[in-house]
Amino acid sequence: MTDTKSRQRLLLLCTTTGYQTQAFVQAAEKLGLAVVFATDRCHVLEDPWQDGALPLRFEDPEAGAQRIAEYARTNPVAALVSIGDRPTPSAARACRALGLLSHPPEAADACRDKYRSRERLRQAGLNVPGFSRFPVDADPRRLLAADAVGLASPWVLKPLALSASRGVIRADTAEEFVRAFERIRALLRTPEVGVLREETSHFIQVESYVEGAEIAVEGIVDRGRLRILAIFDKPDPLVGPFFEETIYVTPSRVAAETQQHVIQTLGRAVQALGLHHGPLHAELRINREGVWVMEVAARPIGGLCSRALHFRIPLVDDNVSLEELLIRLALGLDVSRIYRENAAAGVMMIPIPQAGFYQETQGVDEALATPGIEEIHITAKVSQKLVPLPEGSSYLGFIFGRGHSPEFVENALRHAHEKLRFVLTPTLPVI
């Protein structure tokens, strides 16, 4: 933690495993801010990490906000930023208590719950999938027999709060529906998920499957005004049975008229959800019926993906990260002159090919020599157990590309990935 005595403080709410924390720390230091962490780590030991972090429980955002407000009485906080999904309700409540700019708590809560967000978006007249939710201990066969689902197949079953497509499964038949329901239930009952103590883990949502191309939008809401930072194409088809995201490329190759429709739709979604000030990451699908809102999160893009986005302040700074932009936004500074570079850029989230224990990645130097490739970050650790979707929650790493066109960048990412060879030792079955 940096010195907090003579500089303005930035409070970072984060989990202990997030990829983005260091990027925010570097951006804060560039801006001359001192960083204080607030995490969901152990309360019992007295500062075991020796970094002065405030221990919180993200499943209790009211208590977390109170703890932060008590800290701020003697340690003034200039801005507060949350990293990832879980801290956003705590951050929103703390900002309200401290009078700092942020998304309202009600909006942050809605974005964390796929059922509540679907309700708000549907009430606003936006295209959303048909949806119903059921207790996690419900009998899926009885649900189908009683026609309780009320939706025609194919279905998409999902948890209400897990991110990065974790636990999301498409089912085309009744038997697939039953297997998907039981598989998600088993995931929600694992100790890893159970320790989060999320109320949303008591339900499984069933939705209609929506055909069409999927895009992602990175944006901000600045005192109620939506601003689009980037629209990403997702060129790999996301049709199921699982929905692992791989390649993001910007600028989008979707027709300009359709992009305008996307922006207008997202503006209506921001109003429906009540988002006011802070980051926004959205997933949308496009088909003949129009633009469909699949998700709007009150957080920035996850993992290391933000490294694909380079921003500049004309005549001032040509090296502004997304994290720096978001800190400036949280401080209430004018970010209207900050724009993304003109180059095409993209990232590949390296999928986990099979379950196993990670040993090494071969061919990295060869892959880095691919024209258009800037960086390759293997985030898996030696001997780390890797689990693919839908149960898994991580990637092997990230490949970053930049060039003169989206097509060039996409091809570069694919060629680089083809040169990588991943060595995993198999996991032994439990007998």
Residue pairs with C-beta under 8 A, 6 or more apart in sequence:
1 34
1 35
1 36
1 37
1 51
1 52
1 53
2 25
2 28
2 29
2 33
2 34
2 35
3 34
4 34
4 36
4 75
5 34
7 32
7 33
7 34
8 32
8 33
8 34
8 76
8 78
8 79
9 33
9 34
9 35
9 36
9 75
9 76
9 77
9 78
10 28
10 33
10 34
10 35
10 36
10 77
10 78
10 79
10 80
10 81
10 327
10 330
11 36
11 37
11 38
11 54
11 68
11 77
11 79
11 80
11 81
11 94
12 21
12 24
12 25
12 28
12 35
12 36
12 37
12 38
12 81
12 82
12 83
13 38
13 39
13 56
13 58
13 80
13 81
13 82
13 83
13 87
13 90
13 91
13 94
14 20
14 21
14 24
14 37
14 38
14 39
14 82
14 83
14 84
14 87
15 39
15 40
15 58
15 83
15 84
15 86
15 87
16 39
16 40
16 41
18 83
18 84
19 302
19 303
19 304
19 379
20 83
20 84
20 300
20 302
20 303
20 304
20 306
20 323
21 83
23 304
23 306
23 307
23 321
23 323
24 35
24 81
24 83
24 323
24 326
24 327
25 35
26 321
26 323
27 321
27 323
27 324
27 327
28 34
28 35
28 327
29 35
30 324
31 324
31 327
31 328
33 78
33 79
33 327
36 52
36 53
36 54
36 75
36 77
37 51
37 52
37 53
37 54
38 53
38 54
38 55
38 56
38 64
38 67
38 68
38 87
38 90
39 53
39 54
39 55
39 56
40 55
40 56
40 57
40 58
40 86
40 87
41 48
41 49
41 53
41 55
42 48
42 55
43 55
43 57
47 53
54 67
54 68
54 71
56 63
56 64
56 67
56 68
56 87
56 90
57 63
57 64
57 197
58 64
58 86
58 87
58 89
58 90
58 196
59 196
59 197
59 198
59 199
61 89
61 90
61 92
61 93
61 105
62 93
64 90
64 93
64 94
65 90
65 93
65 94
65 96
65 97
66 97
68 77
68 80
68 90
68 94
68 97
68 98
69 94
69 97
69 98
71 77
72 98
77 98
77 100
78 331
79 100
79 327
79 330
79 331
79 332
80 91
80 94
80 95
80 98
80 100
80 102
80 330
81 91
81 326
81 327
81 330
82 88
82 90
82 91
82 299
83 299
84 163
84 299
84 302
85 112
85 161
85 163
85 297
85 299
86 112
86 196
88 103
88 108
88 111
88 112
88 298
88 299
89 105
89 108
89 109
89 112
91 102
91 108
92 102
92 103
92 104
92 105
92 107
92 108
92 109
92 298
93 105
94 100
95 101
95 102
96 102
96 104
96 105
100 330
101 223
101 276
101 277
101 278
101 329
101 330
101 332
102 276
102 277
102 278
102 330
103 111
103 221
103 274
103 275
103 276
103 277
103 278
103 298
104 274
104 275
104 276
106 274
107 273
107 274
107 275
107 276
107 298
108 298
109 116
110 116
110 117
110 120
110 273
110 274
111 117
111 273
111 275
111 296
111 297
111 298
112 161
112 200
112 298
113 160
113 161
113 200
114 131
114 158
114 159
114 160
114 161
114 200
114 205
114 295
115 131
115 133
115 160
115 200
115 203
115 205
117 273
117 295
117 296
118 128
118 129
118 131
118 205
118 207
120 272
120 273
120 274
121 128
121 269
121 272
121 273
121 293
121 296
122 128
123 272
124 268
124 269
124 271
124 272
125 268
126 265
126 268
126 269
126 272
126 293
127 265
127 289
127 290
127 291
127 292
127 293
128 292
128 293
128 294
129 156
129 207
129 208
129 209
129 210
129 292
129 294
130 150
130 151
130 207
130 208
131 151
131 205
131 206
131 207
131 208
132 148
132 149
132 150
132 151
132 205
132 206
133 160
133 203
133 204
133 205
133 206
134 143
134 148
134 203
134 204
134 205
134 206
135 202
135 203
135 204
136 184
136 185
136 188
136 189
136 201
136 202
136 203
136 204
137 185
138 181
138 204
140 177
140 178
140 181
140 182
141 178
142 148
143 149
143 181
144 174
144 177
144 178
149 155
149 177
149 206
151 206
151 207
151 208
152 208
153 171
153 172
153 173
153 174
153 177
153 209
154 170
154 171
154 172
154 208
154 209
154 240
155 170
155 171
155 177
155 180
155 206
155 207
155 208
155 209
156 168
156 169
156 170
156 171
156 206
156 207
156 208
156 209
156 240
157 168
157 169
157 170
157 171
157 177
157 180
157 181
157 184
157 204
157 205
157 206
157 207
158 167
158 168
158 169
158 184
158 204
158 205
158 207
159 166
159 167
159 168
159 184
159 187
159 188
159 200
159 201
159 203
159 204
159 205
160 200
160 201
160 203
160 204
160 205
161 198
161 200
161 201
162 187
162 193
162 393
163 297
163 302
164 245
164 302
164 303
164 393
165 242
165 243
165 244
165 245
165 389
165 390
166 187
166 389
166 390
166 391
166 392
166 393
167 184
167 187
167 188
167 390
167 391
168 242
168 243
168 389
168 390
169 180
169 183
169 184
169 240
169 241
169 242
169 390
170 176
170 180
170 209
170 239
170 240
170 241
170 242
170 243
171 177
171 179
171 180
171 241
176 241
180 241
181 204
183 390
183 391
184 204
184 390
185 204
187 193
187 390
187 391
188 194
188 201
188 204
193 201
194 201
209 240
210 285
210 287
210 292
210 294
211 285
211 287
212 285
212 286
212 287
212 292
213 233
213 234
213 254
213 285
213 286
213 287
214 234
214 238
214 283
214 284
214 285
214 286
214 294
215 231
215 232
215 233
215 234
215 252
215 254
215 262
215 283
215 284
215 285
215 286
216 231
216 232
216 234
216 248
216 281
216 282
216 283
216 284
216 301
217 228
217 230
217 231
217 232
217 262
217 266
217 280
217 281
217 282
217 283
217 284
218 228
218 229
218 230
218 231
218 232
218 280
218 281
218 300
218 301
218 309
218 322
219 226
219 227
219 228
219 229
219 266
219 279
219 280
219 281
219 282
220 226
220 227
220 229
220 278
220 279
220 280
220 325
220 326
220 329
220 335
221 227
221 270
221 275
221 276
221 277
221 278
221 280
222 277
222 329
222 335
222 336
223 276
223 277
224 276
224 277
226 263
226 266
226 267
226 270
226 280
227 336
228 263
228 266
229 309
229 311
229 322
229 325
229 340
230 250
230 251
230 309
230 340
231 250
231 251
231 252
231 254
231 259
231 262
232 248
232 249
232 250
232 252
232 346
233 248
233 249
233 250
233 252
233 253
233 254
233 406
233 410
234 245
234 246
234 247
234 248
235 247
235 249
235 410
236 245
236 246
236 247
238 245
242 389
242 390
243 389
244 351
244 388
244 389
245 349
246 348
246 349
246 351
247 346
247 347
247 348
247 349
247 410
247 413
247 414
248 305
248 308
248 346
248 347
248 348
248 349
249 344
249 345
249 346
249 406
249 409
249 410
249 413
250 308
250 309
250 340
250 344
250 345
250 346
250 406
251 344
251 406
252 259
252 406
253 406
253 407
254 262
254 286
258 286
258 291
261 290
261 291
262 284
262 286
262 291
265 284
265 290
265 291
265 293
266 280
266 282
266 284
266 293
266 296
269 282
269 293
269 296
270 280
270 296
273 296
275 296
275 298
277 329
278 298
278 326
278 329
278 330
279 298
279 299
279 300
279 326
279 329
280 296
280 297
280 298
281 296
281 297
281 299
281 300
281 301
281 302
282 293
282 294
282 295
282 296
282 297
283 294
283 295
284 291
284 292
284 293
284 294
285 291
285 292
285 294
286 292
300 306
300 322
300 323
300 326
301 309
301 322
303 349
303 395
303 398
304 347
304 377
304 379
304 398
305 347
305 349
305 398
306 321
306 322
306 323
307 321
307 347
307 375
307 398
307 400
308 345
308 346
308 347
308 400
308 402
309 321
309 322
309 340
309 345
310 319
310 320
310 321
310 340
310 341
310 343
310 345
311 320
311 321
311 322
311 324
311 325
311 338
311 339
311 340
311 341
312 318
312 319
312 320
312 338
312 339
312 340
312 341
313 320
313 337
313 338
314 337
314 339
316 337
320 338
325 335
325 338
328 335
328 338
329 335
343 402
343 403
343 404
344 402
344 403
344 404
344 405
344 406
344 408
344 409
345 400
345 401
345 402
345 409
346 400
346 401
346 402
346 406
346 409
346 410
346 413
347 398
347 399
347 400
347 401
347 413
348 398
348 399
348 401
348 413
348 414
348 416
348 417
349 395
349 398
350 378
350 395
350 396
350 397
350 398
350 399
350 417
350 420
351 388
351 389
351 395
351 396
352 386
352 387
352 388
352 389
352 392
352 394
352 395
352 396
353 388
353 422
353 424
354 388
354 424
354 426
355 385
355 386
355 387
355 388
355 424
355 426
355 427
356 385
356 386
356 424
356 425
356 426
356 427
357 383
357 384
357 385
357 386
357 424
357 425
357 426
357 427
358 380
358 381
358 382
358 383
358 384
358 385
358 386
358 396
358 422
358 423
358 424
359 382
359 383
359 423
359 424
359 425
360 382
360 422
360 423
361 378
361 380
361 396
361 397
361 420
361 421
361 422
361 423
362 420
362 421
362 422
362 423
363 419
363 420
363 421
364 376
364 378
364 420
366 419
367 373
367 376
367 399
367 416
367 417
367 419
367 420
368 376
368 416
370 412
370 415
370 416
370 419
371 403
371 412
372 401
372 402
372 403
372 408
372 409
372 411
372 412
373 399
373 400
373 401
373 412
373 413
373 416
374 400
374 401
374 402
375 398
375 399
375 400
376 397
376 398
376 399
376 400
376 416
376 420
377 397
377 398
377 400
378 396
378 397
379 394
379 395
379 396
379 397
379 398
380 386
380 394
380 396
380 397
385 427
386 392
386 394
386 396
386 424
387 393
396 422
399 413
399 416
399 417
401 409
401 410
401 412
401 413
401 416
402 409
403 409
403 412
